[in-house]
Amino acid sequence: MYAVVEIGGHQYRVSEGDVLFVDKQSDEVDQALTFDRVMLINDDGRVTVGKPAVEGATVEATLLDNIKSDKVIVFKKKRRKGYQVKRGHRQPMSQIEINTISVDGGPKKTTKESADSEPTEGEVSTDMAAKEAIKHINDTPLDELKGFVPEDEERVTVLDAWESKQEE
């Protein structure tokens, strides 16, 4: 099981037991952290994708240590002017360990379940591929087509548009 979670503006793919370095979270070591911006959860092939985040899903972690990252050298120079400045920067980071990934928001409809579910009688699925939609439109009488064109809008076919363009 793994999840994609947003921590400090960055997205990370995490599993239980992973140790990662993220932007500094807190000063207290051994603090329990909870991240609720979970973008995706994969539970042994059952994928849940959030819009933008999965509701009720959380990732719990423990803050292990606060450190500084590797030094980044900032060197500025203007040639023939005698101007040189060399500065370094070390970004503060936190080392965290992922404890648990949980989905508490009740039964979630995963992408596989939504693809397998068939629409009921009289209901048209809007999750069709282009070829399926064209076949459905061609096989269904014009009076029975619903969901493709709003009821109050006059139906215009490609042939009607082509003929009106030729008359001009």
Residue, then its C-alpha position, 0 to 999 in steps of 0.5 A: m500500500y502506498a499513497v501520494v501525499e502533499i507535505g510542505g508544497h511538495q508531493y511524495r510517494v510514501s509507504e508505511g515505514d518510509v523515512l524521508f526528508v521534507d521541509k522543516q515541520s516543527d522544532e519538537v523531536d518525536q512529535a506525531l504529525t498528521f498529513d491530510r492532503v492525500m492525493l492518491i491511495n493504492d491499496d494492492g491494486r485498488v486505486t483511489v484518486g482525490k479531487p484534489a485530495v481523498e476525503g477522510a484519508t490521512v498519513e501519520a508520521t513521526l518527526l525523527d530529527n531536524i537537520k540542514s540539507d547540503k550546502v548550495i553555493v550562490f556565486k555572483k560575478k560581473r566580469r571585468k568589474g572586480y565584483q565577486v560574491k560567494r555565499g552559501h545556503r543550507q535549507p532546514m529539513s525535517q526527517i520523518e518516518i511514515n507510521t500509518i496510511s489510513v482511509d477513514g472516510g467510509p466506502k470510497k468508489t475506486t477507479k476500477e469499481s467505477a469502470d466496472s459499474e454499469p449504468t441503470e436502465g434509462e441512465v447513460s454513463t458519461d464515462m464512455a470512450a469516444k468510440e463507445a459514445i459515437k456508437h451509442i449516438n448512432d444506434t439510439p434514435l434522436d428522440e431518446l438521446k439524453g445527456f449529450v445535448p441540453e433539453d432546451e438547446e436545438r440539436v444541430t448535427v455535423l451534416d446540418a452545420w456543413e450544409s449551412k456552411q456551404e450555403e454561405 
